[in-house]
Amino acid sequence: MRKPNLKILISSLMVSVTFLVVGCQTVSDRKVDPKKAVQARTQLAAEYIKTGDFDAAKRELDQAMVLNSRDALANMMMGVLLQREGSALNIQKAERYFKTAVSSAPKNAQARNNYGTYLYQTERYNDALTQFNIAGSTLGYDQRYTALESAGRVYLKLGDVANAEKAFNHALNVNRSSYFSMVELAEIHYLRQDIPAATKLYDNSVGLVGQNNQNARALWVGIRLARANDNPMQMQVLVNQLRALYPDSPEYQRYLQLQYSTEVVWK
């Protein structure tokens, strides 16, 4: 099961922040009003995070916080920065900033989505689900489908397949190009042995990203569907692809465990 995509959330946040033209990678707070200065510094921090310059991002966000310690976008980006840096101490610190972002702007779906991603990473699944469901129900939010996808993953983690299926179908209704929802729904249908429905969803996902751009989970779904559809040639093509691209993946290791199994359903 894949984690919610933090890169997508960061890119979405960057779009939502007002862009200001700045020179030499710096912002003069004296020349713009405080609100615009906070926005500009947050924008620069997002750019630095994208390039992996976490120290520069931290300096920009520290300056933004001096101007407005309650700014929702700056707090959200600080949380993302600390989460991306990845050390145990910074991951722990990140929650305070996510909470401030949500409390400062409770209707900000991006803040909810990012906080949900953090909670998922820290394995607080029920809390994450609350945030994803709020973000996923916010009409007009351009990443609403990603929140719904993430909610679906949480439901699967909790063993609630019925609600997971609802969440993935909802994501597809919001965005017909929701690749991850197609793959997850194909898996759900495969496990209940609705092979035609699973095959259609899998084929749609391949049509969306291309045969050579499937992730390990999609390839594992395809391998089992090829076996269920009695198509050994297609199955071998997908096995070769999985072995070449993701030899250390749990999916390939699972294939090695089951390759001689005669069970009808490979799980």
Summary of the structure (lengths in Angstrom):
residues: 267
radius of gyration: 21.1
end to end distance: 13.3
largest distance: 72.2
contacts: 871
relative contact order: 0.07
helix: 73%
strand: 0%
